[in-house]
Amino acid sequence: MSKLPYVEKAKVWNRVFNFNIVNEQGKSWYGVGDNPTKWNDWDVLIKKLIKKGDTVLDVGANQSWTSLVYAKWVGANGTVCAIEADEENCRRIHDNIAINKNINIGVFHNVIDSISGLDIPFTDSECVACGWYNKVQRTVKSIRIDDFIEMKYDVDFIKIDVEGYEHKALLGAEKMLSDVRPFFEVEMHTFKPNGPDMRYYGGSVQKIFDIFHNADYRIYCVPTVHEEGITVYEGGMARVRKNSKPDPELKGQIIAVPNESKLKLG
């Protein structure tokens, strides 16, 4: 058993990178132990959504595991923007960038929101979801997903995993949804009353589904979630019919694809 802190050599999708394991959260979430390829099946469908040279927004980058995977996948001509509200995690992202070669990751210490430039109270924590707190409260500037259009990023894929703030994040992506039309992966947080939940911030599964359907996107989720009107596709994903009512307790990932895209996830 490795003693903290240590550097892990990880392998995902045949891409090898180094990752600093500095605390118990990182060890439990990202440590590979005796199985250095345990993440090979992680988000296997994302390989269909991201290609060489793409620009990726990693909204809620945490300690940058996903950012590093994306950066290795898009290659030297691609770009990853790691957006993270936790100041300590931002330092860890910079540390991980420093121990890897030929990656293009930009770090944004911001809270993602529907309005830019706000000073948002934020508590840095080891893991909000797990209840491991160091209780350092700060204010962090907010930023919208649409701001990346103004910063001249031609975005191809957006991952959103922000502990229940997903609805607010999408409210700030109006132009991205209407004009740029990237693929989305969104983590659905509905862990009320003992964990992060989008309903604490005025969101809901239905509201997120409505945003995508109204923007002419189709939605896929895991087929084990039972809801009216769901169609199960071969390959482990299920398309959600536009007029169906989603389970308000839906958890896990959804994938949103513009209807004009010919991509097939089944």
Order of alpha helices (4+ residues) and beta strands (2+ residues): beta-beta-alpha-alpha-beta-alpha-beta-alpha-beta-beta-beta-beta-alpha-beta-alpha-beta-alpha-beta-beta-beta-beta
